[in-house]
Amino acid sequence: MRWNGGTIGGRDPVTALGANPARSAGSADLARASPSANPVGSTQGGLVELKRSWVAVLWGIGLAVFAVPGASADSGGASAGGAFASQAAVISAVACASRCATVDSVKTGSLVRLRGKRMRSVRKIVFLGARGPADDVTVKARRARTTSVDAIVPDKAPSGPLMAINRDGAPSRASRAAVAVARPGSSSGPLDIKVVGRRVFVGAARPARVDVLAHSAMAVMVTLVRLSDGVTVTSWPLGEMATDVVRTVTWDGTIAGVAQPPGRYEFRVAPQVAAQAAQLAEPLTAGAFELVDHKFPVRAKHNFGEGMAAFGAGRNGHVHQGHDVFAACGTPLVAARGGVIKLNQNQANAGNYIVIDGAGTDVDYVYMHMQERSPLAKGTPVMTGQAIGKVGQTGVASGCHLHFEMWAGPGWYTGGAPIDPLAALKAWDAYS
């Protein structure tokens, strides 16, 4: 499905389409534009001098403010009541690295790793519990690197966020992620898993993921099963697992580049030898997730157009070949399905528009009237749910909306035909 840039009956395809003809957008805004770049003019000298006087006064006040002892211009960390020579660290992620209690909890003696920015100067890690310092526990930082630093979970460490302290006392903001400290004596089976993300989009940036932890040395096999028919889709032999160290397996929803059917899937984890010999009727542990193949493209409050905004509505010499979804101008738009940018153009009727050749399908997806040209050039790979632009009313459009089309193979004006997208849009909207 490759567009060759040709014309249809002497007209370009969008002119032949005639997307939602109505009034021309933007003329009223142009009429309201300021007629002068210098609204003060030569007769306003007194006002100019007055403004200069006020600027001088405000500048003096500003200097006085910045001269106050203890004021800090560093916004990288939380205030600790004084200025610091160094910039505070920024914590973006916290995870157990070894001797973990479970895949998502730690215990006394676990090694936790903080990732982020400006970590090399960190000397202490504070385990923050309830509000206030009463139950906080501070430990010495280990292996401080540019983007990560480690710490050993101390006895009586509370569950909660972490904070990093530099050598000069500069504190980071508390981590957004909280550390869960397992209670002494808590136990689990020989294997522990956690499925991250209960809904996964085919071809999206975030794949299906399972974290696996073994509490004793064993070789482990992870198997993916489609629950609708019990078929084993694929498997990952992890080999010998280090004790209490988390291993991660991911799946992007495809096999050999082919998208798998939407539905419920399950990661099943078992000792590798038993799994290969099919000796286990049931896995030691399992976790399920839902695989979906599209994401609703309009990412804020919206409504579906009716009447002239619907697919098949009469137009001047043709019919409406898509469906209009109304939302405020500037509302983010994402790719309903990943693929490759087939066209990125501007046209009098369609305004700013792109066409995406859907990955693993014979369908093209068309997005029109975008506020600005999409930053994605022709030929750029796109993931499901990736930002592609914003709702607008460029071209011939009545109100801010997305004009959305789906074309069956071989594609948009390359021998394919438009199909009514409303049922699909409503289905995607229901879960995403």
Secondary structure, 3 states (H helix, E strand, C coil): CCCCCCCECCECHHHHHCCCCCCECCHHHHHCCCCCCCCCCHHHHHHHHHHHHHHHHHHHHHHHHHCCCCCCCCCCCCCCCCCCCCCCCEEEEEEEEECCCECCEECCCCEEEEEEECCCCEEEEEECCCCCCCCCEEEECECCCCCEEEEECCCCCCCECEEEEECCCCECCCCCCCECECCCCCCCCCEEEEEECCEEECCECCCEEEEEEECCCEEEEEEEEECCCCEEEEEEEEEEECECCCEEEEECCEECCEECCCEEEEEEEEEHHHHHCCCCCCCCEEEEEEEECCCCCECCCCEECCHHHCCCCECCCCECCCEEEECCCCCEEECCCCEEEEEEEEECCCEEEEEEEECCCCCEEEEEEECCCCCCCCCCEECECCEEEECECCCECCCCEEEEEEECCCCCCCCCCEECCHHHHHHHHHHC
